[in-house]
Amino acid sequence: MGHGANAKEAVYTLLAERLKNAPVGTPINDELMDILHHLYTESEAMVGGKFPMAPMKLEQIVSSTGIGQDELEKTLQSMIHKGLVLNIPTPDGTVYMLSPMMIGFFEFTFNRVKKPDYVELKQLAEQFDKYLNNPEVRNALFGGDTTQFRTLVYENVIPHAVQTQVMTYEKASEVIRQAGYGAIALCTCRHKASHLGKECEINAPMDVCTTLGNVARMSVAKGWAREATVDELLEVLDRTHKLGLVHLCDNVLNEPAFICHCCSCCCEVLGSIKEYGISAAHPSNFLPALDAGSCDKCGICAKKCPIDAIKMANVGDGVKMPEVNNEICIGCGVCASACPKGSLTMTQRTAFYVPPENKMEQLKRIAGEKGKAVVTSGK
């Protein structure tokens, strides 16, 4: 009995090591093991632990894992249903890759429009909450120079003088229009929070997670999201803007997979910035600038800032004025959009940021920064 238990645990340990060695990685602790035991059956954990780093065709995975094709296909189908494995169509045929935790099976579990039939969501939410509230875990998932997320500035506060200079990848509306296909799913973070008995402080809607391109097609095909028109996605953008939510995008130049509409009370990314001081989302190419002469010192900007980058600072005689911490400001534009006097305006940063060209380039950068090797081909 003990031997069997040890053998089973070894299977999950191998899976944990495989996930840890991925570009983003997942630190191994008791909370991670609880999550893996909850999500993976023993046979799925065995496949996951042997999964190659690079996306590969089925016959290559058979060779690399030593698992028979019939058995492997059956297990893979179960893992694909759960979002633990992604099946990706290519011109040369379907390839398979093991989902990381983020962006991966965390989202694929909690952003589904239909309740998963293989997991107890309240218990899993509690397990993820314990895991994610570990500083080492936060740093691994969200820290580093190359992040998985980047901030999109509110377009209504981009100065007219620079509108023509703003690249399409900096505008949420253009990212949506250029995607070619889109879908809407549940907000992962607010959905997780709801199972913990937490309510969003600004009552932000849950059905606003915007997925784009091939990821949207995959999500719709699997029943994880519902197909949405460009007009619907732009309406979501406008609705979440009016609520003061932050638009966070996949940190890639071409074919981003998602735009999240985030509140600081539930979002793991904004929470990492606000509570842990981790630069979890790359800032936009804009910063707020204050016209002190027109400012009525109402403090709305400080209250609206989702990461507390604005404080009301004492300037003498009991007078307080907004003070922006440019070191942590992500340039979302929430403050400028909320300012009743228009005293805060967005200005371009002196250092211009261009995201990684695509997802592979992003992961190569992340792996390099963490001293990991990343395999880019299954050949």
MINUGU-481612 format. One record per residue (C-alpha): x, y, z; residue in three letters; residue number from 0. Coordinates in steps of 0.25 Angstrom, whole numbers, plus 5000, padded with zeros to 4 digits. Each point is the difference from the previous one (the first is absolute). Layout:
BEGIN
NODE    c1    c2    c3  resn  resi
NODE     X     Y     Z   ala   NUM
...
This chain:
BEGIN
NODE    c1    c2    c3  resn  resi
NODE  5000  5000  5000   met     0
NODE  5011  5010  5004   gly     1
NODE  5008  4996  4987   his     2
NODE  4988  5003  4992   gly     3
NODE  4998  5013  5006   ala     4
NODE  5014  5004  4998   asn     5
NODE  5000  4996  4986   ala     6
NODE  4987  5008  4998   lys     7
NODE  5007  5012  5006   glu     8
NODE  5012  4999  4992   ala     9
NODE  4991  5001  4987   val    10
NODE  4995  5014  5005   tyr    11
NODE  5014  5004  5005   thr    12
NODE  5005  4998  4986   leu    13
NODE  4988  5008  4994   leu    14
NODE  5003  5011  5010   ala    15
NODE  5015  5000  4995   glu    16
NODE  4995  5001  4986   arg    17
NODE  4991  5012  5002   leu    18
NODE  5011  5007  5009   lys    19
NODE  5010  4998  4988   asn    20
NODE  4991  5007  4990   ala    21
NODE  5004  5015  4996   pro    22
NODE  4991  5006  5010   val    23
NODE  5001  4989  5010   gly    24
NODE  4992  4996  5013   thr    25
NODE  5007  4999  5013   pro    26
NODE  4998  4987  5007   ile    27
NODE  4993  5000  5014   asn    28
NODE  4989  4993  5007   asp    29
NODE  4990  5009  4994   glu    30
NODE  5004  4997  4986   leu    31
NODE  4999  4985  5002   met    32
NODE  4986  5002  5006   asp    33
NODE  4996  5007  4987   ile    34
NODE  5007  4989  4991   leu    35
NODE  4993  4989  5008   his    36
NODE  4987  5007  4998   his    37
NODE  5001  5003  4985   leu    38
NODE  5008  4988  4995   tyr    39
NODE  4996  4985  5001   thr    40
NODE  5012  4991  5002   glu    41
NODE  5001  4996  4985   ser    42
NODE  4999  5015  4996   glu    43
NODE  5011  5003  5010   ala    44
NODE  5008  4989  4994   met    45
NODE  4999  5005  4986   val    46
NODE  5002  5015  5004   gly    47
NODE  5013  4996  5008   gly    48
NODE  5006  4994  4987   lys    49
NODE  4995  5011  4991   phe    50
NODE  5010  5006  4991   pro    51
NODE  5003  5015  5001   met    52
NODE  4997  5003  4985   ala    53
NODE  4987  4998  4993   pro    54
NODE  5000  4987  4994   met    55
NODE  4992  4991  4991   lys    56
NODE  4993  4987  5006   leu    57
NODE  5010  4990  4995   glu    58
NODE  5012  5009  5005   gln    59
NODE  4993  5000  5014   ile    60
NODE  4998  4985  4999   val    61
NODE  5015  4998  4998   ser    62
NODE  5004  5010  5010   ser    63
NODE  4991  4995  5012   thr    64
NODE  5001  4985  4996   gly    65
NODE  4984  4999  5002   ile    66
NODE  4992  4992  4990   gly    67
NODE  4993  5009  4990   gln    68
NODE  4986  4995  5003   asp    69
NODE  5002  5002  5015   glu    70
NODE  5007  5014  4997   leu    71
NODE  4988  5004  4991   glu    72
NODE  4990  4997  5010   lys    73
NODE  5007  5008  5011   thr    74
NODE  5003  5011  4991   leu    75
NODE  4986  5002  4997   gln    76
NODE  4996  5001  5015   ser    77
NODE  5011  5010  5002   met    78
NODE  4996  5008  4988   ile    79
NODE  4986  5001  5006   his    80
NODE  5006  5005  5013   lys    81
NODE  5009  5010  4993   gly    82
NODE  5012  4993  5006   leu    83
NODE  5005  4997  4985   val    84
NODE  4998  5009  4988   leu    85
NODE  4998  4994  4986   asn    86
NODE  5005  5010  4990   ile    87
NODE  4997  4999  4985   pro    88
NODE  5012  5003  4991   thr    89
NODE  5002  4998  4985   pro    90
NODE  5008  4987  5003   asp    91
NODE  4989  4995  5009   gly    92
NODE  4996  5001  5015   thr    93
NODE  5010  5002  5010   val    94
NODE  4998  4998  5015   tyr    95
NODE  5006  5008  5012   met    96
NODE  4999  4999  5015   leu    97
NODE  4992  5013  5005   ser    98
NODE  5008  5008  5010   pro    99
NODE  4993  5005  5013   met   100
NODE  5000  5014  4995   met   101
NODE  4996  5004  4990   ile   102
NODE  4994  4986  4999   gly   103
NODE  4992  4990  5008   phe   104
NODE  4997  5010  5011   phe   105
NODE  4992  5009  4989   glu   106
NODE  4995  4988  4993   phe   107
NODE  4993  4995  5013   thr   108
NODE  4994  5012  5005   phe   109
NODE  4996  5008  4987   asn   110
NODE  4991  4990  4995   arg   111
NODE  4986  5004  4997   val   112
NODE  4995  4986  5005   lys   113
NODE  5004  4994  5013   lys   114
NODE  5011  4990  4998   pro   115
NODE  4995  4986  5003   asp   116
NODE  5013  4995  5005   tyr   117
NODE  5004  5009  5012   val   118
NODE  4994  5006  5013   glu   119
NODE  5002  5015  4997   leu   120
NODE  4998  5005  5014   lys   121
NODE  5011  4991  5005   gln   122
NODE  5009  5003  4988   leu   123
NODE  4998  5015  5002   ala   124
NODE  5005  4998  5014   glu   125
NODE  5012  4992  4996   gln   126
NODE  5004  5010  4989   phe   127
NODE  4998  5011  5010   asp   128
NODE  5010  4994  5010   lys   129
NODE  5010  4997  4989   tyr   130
NODE  4999  5014  4994   leu   131
NODE  5001  5007  5013   asn   132
NODE  5015  4995  5001   asn   133
NODE  5010  5011  4996   pro   134
NODE  5009  4990  4994   glu   135
NODE  4989  4995  4991   val   136
NODE  4996  5014  4996   arg   137
NODE  5014  5004  4996   asn   138
NODE  5001  4987  4992   ala   139
NODE  4987  5002  4993   leu   140
NODE  5000  5015  4998   phe   141
NODE  5014  5006  5003   gly   142
NODE  5011  5002  4990   gly   143
NODE  5003  5010  4989   asp   144
NODE  4991  4993  4990   thr   145
NODE  4986  4999  5005   thr   146
NODE  4989  4992  4995   gln   147
NODE  4991  5012  5000   phe   148
NODE  5001  5014  4995   arg   149
NODE  4991  5012  5003   thr   150
NODE  4991  5007  4989   leu   151
NODE  4998  5015  5003   val   152
NODE  4985  5005  4999   tyr   153
NODE  4999  5005  4986   glu   154
NODE  4991  5012  5004   asn   155
NODE  5012  5007  5008   val   156
NODE  5011  4998  4989   ile   157
NODE  5003  5014  4996   pro   158
NODE  4995  5005  4986   his   159
NODE  5014  5005  4997   ala   160
NODE  5006  4986  5000   val   161
NODE  4988  4991  4996   gln   162
NODE  5006  4998  4986   thr   163
NODE  5013  4995  5007   gln   164
NODE  4994  4990  5008   val   165
NODE  5002  4986  4995   met   166
NODE  4988  4990  4998   thr   167
NODE  5005  4991  5010   tyr   168
NODE  4999  5011  5011   glu   169
NODE  4985  5001  4997   lys   170
NODE  4990  4990  5006   ala   171
NODE  4990  5003  4989   ser   172
NODE  5010  4997  4989   glu   173
NODE  5005  4988  5006   val   174
NODE  4985  4995  5000   ile   175
NODE  4998  5004  4986   arg   176
NODE  5012  4994  4995   gln   177
NODE  4998  4986  5007   ala   178
NODE  4991  4995  4989   gly   179
NODE  4992  4992  5011   tyr   180
NODE  4996  5002  5014   gly   181
NODE  4993  4994  5012   ala   182
NODE  4995  5003  5014   ile   183
NODE  5002  4991  5012   ala   184
NODE  4999  5002  5015   leu   185
NODE  5011  5009  5007   cys   186
NODE  5009  4989  5007   thr   187
NODE  5004  5009  5012   cys   188
NODE  4986  5005  5003   arg   189
NODE  4994  4986  4998   his   190
NODE  5011  4994  5010   lys   191
NODE  4997  5011  5010   ala   192
NODE  4985  4997  4999   ser   193
NODE  5002  4986  5005   his   194
NODE  5008  5006  5012   leu   195
NODE  4988  5008  5004   gly   196
NODE  5006  5013  4995   lys   197
NODE  4992  5011  4992   glu   198
NODE  5007  5009  4990   cys   199
NODE  5001  5014  5007   glu   200
NODE  4995  5007  4988   ile   201
NODE  4990  4989  4996   asn   202
NODE  5007  4998  4987   ala   203
NODE  4994  4989  4990   pro   204
NODE  5005  4986  4999   met   205
NODE  4997  4997  4985   asp   206
NODE  5010  5010  4994   val   207
NODE  5013  4992  4998   cys   208
NODE  5004  5003  4986   thr   209
NODE  5007  4989  4992   thr   210
NODE  5005  5002  4986   leu   211
NODE  5004  4992  4988   gly   212
NODE  5004  4986  5000   asn   213
NODE  4999  4999  5016   val   214
NODE  4985  5005  4998   ala   215
NODE  4997  4990  4989   arg   216
NODE  5006  4989  5009   met   217
NODE  4992  5005  5012   ser   218
NODE  4987  5001  4993   val   219
NODE  5002  4986  4994   ala   220
NODE  5002  4994  5014   lys   221
NODE  4988  5007  5006   gly   222
NODE  5009  5009  5008   trp   223
NODE  4995  5013  4994   ala   224
NODE  4990  5006  4991   arg   225
NODE  5002  5005  4987   glu   226
NODE  4999  5016  4999   ala   227
NODE  5000  5010  4989   thr   228
NODE  5009  5012  4999   val   229
NODE  4989  5009  5004   asp   230
NODE  4997  4991  5013   glu   231
NODE  5015  5000  5003   leu   232
NODE  5001  5015  4999   leu   233
NODE  4987  5002  5008   glu   234
NODE  5007  4992  5011   val   235
NODE  5012  5009  4999   leu   236
NODE  4991  5012  5001   asp   237
NODE  4992  4995  5012   arg   238
NODE  5013  4996  5008   thr   239
NODE  5006  5013  4997   his   240
NODE  4989  5007  5006   lys   241
NODE  5001  4992  5013   leu   242
NODE  5015  5004  5001   gly   243
NODE  5005  4986  4997   leu   244
NODE  5015  4998  4995   val   245
NODE  5002  4994  4986   his   246
NODE  5011  4990  5000   leu   247
NODE  5004  4993  4988   cys   248
NODE  5009  4988  4996   asp   249
NODE  5014  5006  4999   asn   250
NODE  5003  4997  4986   val   251
NODE  5000  5009  4987   leu   252
NODE  4993  4991  4991   asn   253
NODE  4987  4992  5002   glu   254
NODE  4998  5002  5015   pro   255
NODE  4991  4989  5006   ala   256
NODE  4992  5008  5010   phe   257
NODE  4996  5014  5006   ile   258
NODE  4997  4999  5015   cys   259
NODE  4991  5011  5006   his   260
NODE  5005  5000  5014   cys   261
NODE  4996  5005  5014   cys   262
NODE  5011  5002  5011   ser   263
NODE  4992  4993  5010   cys   264
NODE  4999  4986  4993   cys   265
NODE  5011  5000  4989   cys   266
NODE  5012  4992  5003   glu   267
NODE  5009  5009  4991   val   268
NODE  4996  5013  5006   leu   269
NODE  5000  4994  5014   gly   270
NODE  5015  4996  4998   ser   271
NODE  5003  5015  4996   ile   272
NODE  4992  5006  5011   lys   273
NODE  5002  4990  5012   glu   274
NODE  5014  4994  4996   tyr   275
NODE  5007  5011  4993   gly   276
NODE  5002  4990  4988   ile   277
NODE  5000  5007  4986   ser   278
NODE  4990  4989  4995   ala   279
NODE  4996  5008  4987   ala   280
NODE  5008  5008  4991   his   281
NODE  4996  5015  5001   pro   282
NODE  4994  5007  4987   ser   283
NODE  5008  5010  4993   asn   284
NODE  4993  5011  5008   phe   285
NODE  5000  5007  5013   leu   286
NODE  4991  5010  5007   pro   287
NODE  5004  5014  5001   ala   288
NODE  4993  5010  5010   leu   289
NODE  4996  5015  4996   asp   290
NODE  5001  5005  5015   ala   291
NODE  4993  5013  4996   gly   292
NODE  4987  4993  4996   ser   293
NODE  5000  4989  5010   cys   294
NODE  4989  5002  5011   asp   295
NODE  5007  4990  5009   lys   296
NODE  4988  4991  5001   cys   297
NODE  5008  4987  5001   gly   298
NODE  4992  4992  4990   ile   299
NODE  5012  4996  4993   cys   300
NODE  5007  4994  5012   ala   301
NODE  4987  4993  5004   lys   302
NODE  4998  4994  4985   lys   303
NODE  5015  4996  4998   cys   304
NODE  4999  4985  5000   pro   305
NODE  5014  4998  5006   ile   306
NODE  5002  5012  5009   asp   307
NODE  5010  5007  4991   ala   308
NODE  4994  5013  5004   ile   309
NODE  5000  5006  5014   lys   310
NODE  4994  5013  5005   met   311
NODE  5013  5007  5005   ala   312
NODE  5001  5012  5009   asn   313
NODE  5005  5012  4993   val   314
NODE  4999  5010  5012   gly   315
NODE  4989  5007  5008   asp   316
NODE  4992  4987  5001   gly   317
NODE  4998  5000  4985   val   318
NODE  5002  4986  4993   lys   319
NODE  5003  4998  4985   met   320
NODE  5000  4987  4992   pro   321
NODE  5014  4994  4999   glu   322
NODE  5003  4989  4989   val   323
NODE  5010  4990  5003   asn   324
NODE  5006  4998  4986   asn   325
NODE  5008  4988  5005   glu   326
NODE  4988  4991  5002   ile   327
NODE  4990  5007  4991   cys   328
NODE  4995  4990  4989   ile   329
NODE  4994  5011  4991   gly   330
NODE  4986  4995  4999   cys   331
NODE  4993  5014  4999   gly   332
NODE  4990  4996  5011   val   333
NODE  5004  5013  5008   cys   334
NODE  5000  5009  4988   ala   335
NODE  4986  4995  4995   ser   336
NODE  4994  5002  5014   ala   337
NODE  5006  5014  5002   cys   338
NODE  4987  5010  5000   pro   339
NODE  5009  5012  4997   lys   340
NODE  5009  4993  4989   gly   341
NODE  5012  5004  5009   ser   342
NODE  5006  4987  4998   leu   343
NODE  5005  4997  4985   thr   344
NODE  5007  4988  4994   met   345
NODE  5014  5003  4994   thr   346
NODE  5009  4991  4993   gln   347
NODE  5012  4994  5007   arg   348
NODE  5014  5003  4996   thr   349
NODE  5003  4985  4999   ala   350
NODE  4992  4993  4989   phe   351
NODE  4996  4986  5002   tyr   352
NODE  4998  4990  4989   val   353
NODE  4994  4986  5005   pro   354
NODE  5006  4987  4996   pro   355
NODE  4997  4996  4986   glu   356
NODE  4991  4988  5004   asn   357
NODE  4998  4990  5011   lys   358
NODE  5012  4991  4997   met   359
NODE  5009  5013  5000   glu   360
NODE  4993  5004  5013   gln   361
NODE  5003  4986  5007   leu   362
NODE  5014  5000  4994   lys   363
NODE  5003  5013  5007   arg   364
NODE  4993  4995  5013   ile   365
NODE  5008  4987  5000   ala   366
NODE  5013  5008  4997   gly   367
NODE  4998  5009  5012   glu   368
NODE  4998  4989  5009   lys   369
NODE  5012  4992  4995   gly   370
NODE  4992  4989  4993   lys   371
NODE  5001  4994  4987   ala   372
NODE  4988  5000  4991   val   373
NODE  4997  4990  4989   val   374
NODE  4994  5007  4988   thr   375
NODE  4997  4988  4991   ser   376
NODE  4996  4986  5001   gly   377
NODE  5008  4995  4989   lys   378
